[in-house]
Structure formats: structure tokens, C-alpha cells
Amino acid sequence: MRFNHSTAGKEAPYDFRMDNLIERSSPAGYSEVPDAIAIANVNLTLGSGAARVHILKDINLRVGRAEAVGLIGPSGSGKSTLLMVMAGLERPDSGEVVVDGTRFNALDEDALARFRGRHVGIVFQSFHLIPTMTALENVAVPLELAGAPDASARAARELEAVGLGERLHHYPAQLSGGEQQRVALARAFAPDPAILVADEPTGNLDEATGQQIVDLLFAKHAERGMTLVLVTHDTALARRCDRVVRLRSGRIDRAAQ
């Protein structure tokens, strides 16, 4: 599938193929909406010497705009690491990563952080809230970093949208686990990202509360048309996505797709 960076000052178009990502020109006036995420020939190793481990092995994956993809696989299969690569939190040793039309290889760390803040929402199993900040302040942080002039008002709207309109000024220690994850969701939604990645977002919650969080996550995905990539051990949860991708020993298991 070919996709085009057609405006001045942006990079040249790319052809994404499952075996490579190749820079090339396209006919004048040609335009096609790119995939939300395009990964080609990605390899990543961690550690050094005898402890060096090849985590991701020749990963090729495309995720369409507004698509929901569930990443499943046994512990150690590389699914969380792949999610971090998609979010720009891990850089692969080799290969190409293109997210929302932007080539990660071409960005330095500061530019990558700015891109992530505007385009990628991230939800973790652990809530990662700042304990000395209220719910409102936690949600406002990414907006303030992005220079939004109405950060507090937008943060309040996002918290109201996840059912926490009465808890704006509570600190994380004053909130239940489910409420803390709702704050984390509101923080991820606040910049209105094109892509949302979630790594076991219900892992620290009881079944009933986890179900509420999942329902909210999919409702917001559908409402806003965000691309969603969800890492989970729960096969039934993964099947709520449009597509399930299984990883095994650092590779995408094509036979299981």
C-alpha cells in the first residue's frame, strides 16, 4: 500500500510492503491515506554480552486508521515491547517504524517526544499518575506540555467524559483503582490522539471494574475514530478488536492469524 506525505517540508512518499518500506516518488497529485502504523523488518535486542536477548525478530505489521488490533501471546513473546516500539518508547535496532505518517527513524529524542505527546495516547497496566497532583492536574499535564491554552478546561471535560466529574480535585491516593485507571484514560484521551496503545489496562483491576474500563476504552475508540492497539493475555478481550495478532518468541505467528 502506498501512502503520500504530499505537503511541502514533509518527507517523500513511501511504499509499505510486508518485506520492506521503500522511499520512492509518486505521480503528481497522487494522494492516499496512510496506515496508522506501518512496521517493516523491525528487530530489537536488549541486554549485552551473554545476557543479550533478541526480543523482536523481523516484525512486519500494518494497522489501519481507526482499526482496533489485539496483540496476544505468552509472557515473553514480545507483545509489550512491540507496543513500546509503536509508541516510540523503544527504538528498534533495525527496520522502519512509521506512525501517523511520520517516520520514527528520522526523529531525534526530543522530536519523538513531541510527536508522541500530540499523536499517541498511552495506557499502562500501572496507572503512572503523579501522586502529588490531583486528577485534574494529572490529565492537564500532557496538554500543558503541548502548549494548549485551555489545558485545565479540556482536562475537566475529559474527566467528566469518563465519569469522574465529581473527583477532579482528588489525589490518586483518594481514588480507587478503577478511578485511577479512568484518570489515566482521560489523560491519554486529552490530546485527542490519532492512536491509542494500551498495555494490559485491566491487569491491576478486579473483573467487574476491568470490564467497565474495557467498555469505556472501546466506546471512546469508536466515538473518536482512534486507532487502538491493545496488549492482553485475555483472548476473549482481544476478540473484541477488529483483528487479533499473535506473537510467539518475538515473531508474528502468521499461522495463527
Secondary structure, 3 states (H helix, E strand, C coil): CEECCCCCCCCCCEEEECCEEEECCCCCCCCCCCCCEEEEEEEEEECCHHHCEEEEEEEEEEECCCCEEEEECCCCCCHHHHHHHHCCCCCCCEEEEEECCEEHHHCCHHHHHHHHHHHEEEECCCCCCCCCCCHHHHHHHHHHHCCCCCHHHHHHHHHHHCCCCCCCCCCHHHCCHHHHHHHHHHHHHCCCCCEEEEECCCCCCCHHHHHHHHHHHHHHHHHHCCEEEEECCCHHHHCCCCEEEEEECCEECHHHC
